Amino acid sequence: MIHAAPTLIAWRPFLDPLDLHTLWWLTLIPMALFVAMAYKAVRLPELDDYWRSVAVMTAQIVLAMIALAAALHLIIEFVVPLLSR
């Protein structure tokens, strides 16, 4: 067990990344939000409907990633074993 105080004092984000291997999926929503914010800020001609557009695109990204993960899971569980016969 590593003590938190000495680790946080000398923490270097790119050289010593956080140990989030079991919780990696929690970064999906903030990452999708920031990508949608940047994309919509550049692409929208007027920023009147900015936050609604960002929310819609964030939801689209998250739902697409969930659908892709489910499809990949089905392929690995059912299609790949059929190929090895």
C-alpha positions as CSV (number, residue, x, y, z in Angstrom):
1,M,0.0,0.0,0.0
2,I,1.4,3.3,-1.0
3,H,0.9,6.3,1.2
4,A,-1.1,9.1,-0.4
5,A,0.8,12.1,0.9
6,P,4.3,11.3,-0.6
7,T,2.7,10.2,-3.8
8,L,0.7,13.3,-4.3
9,I,3.6,15.6,-3.6
10,A,5.8,14.1,-6.3
11,W,2.9,13.2,-8.7
12,R,3.9,13.8,-12.4
13,P,0.7,13.3,-14.5
14,F,2.4,11.9,-17.7
15,L,5.2,9.9,-16.0
16,D,3.2,8.6,-13.1
17,P,-0.5,8.2,-14.3
18,L,-3.2,7.5,-11.8
19,D,-4.0,3.8,-11.2
20,L,-7.6,3.8,-12.6
21,H,-7.5,0.5,-14.4
22,T,-10.6,-0.8,-12.7
23,L,-12.5,2.4,-13.1
24,W,-11.4,3.4,-16.6
25,W,-15.0,3.6,-17.8
26,L,-15.7,6.6,-15.5
27,T,-13.6,8.8,-17.8
28,L,-16.0,8.2,-20.8
29,I,-18.6,10.9,-19.8
30,P,-16.1,13.7,-19.0
31,M,-14.1,12.9,-22.1
32,A,-17.3,12.9,-24.3
33,L,-18.4,16.1,-22.7
34,F,-15.1,17.9,-23.4
35,V,-14.9,16.6,-27.0
36,A,-18.5,17.8,-27.6
37,M,-17.8,21.2,-26.1
38,A,-14.7,21.8,-28.3
39,Y,-16.4,20.5,-31.4
40,K,-19.6,22.4,-31.0
41,A,-17.7,25.6,-30.1
42,V,-15.8,25.4,-33.4
43,R,-18.6,24.1,-35.7
44,L,-21.8,26.0,-34.6
45,P,-22.3,29.3,-36.6
46,E,-24.1,30.8,-33.6
47,L,-23.8,29.8,-29.9
48,D,-27.5,30.4,-29.1
49,D,-28.2,26.6,-28.8
50,Y,-24.7,25.6,-27.6
51,W,-25.4,23.7,-24.4
52,R,-28.3,21.7,-25.9
53,S,-26.1,20.7,-28.8
54,V,-23.3,19.8,-26.5
55,A,-25.7,17.6,-24.4
56,V,-27.1,15.9,-27.4
57,M,-23.6,15.1,-28.8
58,T,-22.4,13.9,-25.5
59,A,-25.3,11.5,-25.2
60,Q,-24.7,10.3,-28.8
61,I,-21.0,9.7,-28.1
62,V,-21.8,7.8,-24.8
63,L,-24.6,5.7,-26.4
64,A,-22.4,4.9,-29.4
65,M,-19.6,3.7,-27.3
66,I,-21.9,1.5,-25.3
67,A,-23.4,0.1,-28.5
68,L,-19.9,-0.6,-29.9
69,A,-18.9,-2.3,-26.7
70,A,-22.0,-4.5,-26.8
71,A,-21.4,-5.4,-30.4
72,L,-17.8,-6.2,-29.8
73,H,-18.7,-8.4,-26.9
74,L,-21.3,-10.3,-29.0
75,I,-18.7,-10.8,-31.7
76,I,-16.1,-12.1,-29.3
77,E,-18.4,-14.4,-27.4
78,F,-20.4,-15.9,-30.3
79,V,-18.7,-15.3,-33.7
80,V,-15.0,-15.9,-32.8
81,P,-15.7,-19.4,-31.3
82,L,-17.5,-20.4,-34.5
83,L,-14.5,-19.5,-36.5
84,S,-12.2,-21.8,-34.6
85,R,-14.2,-24.9,-35.5
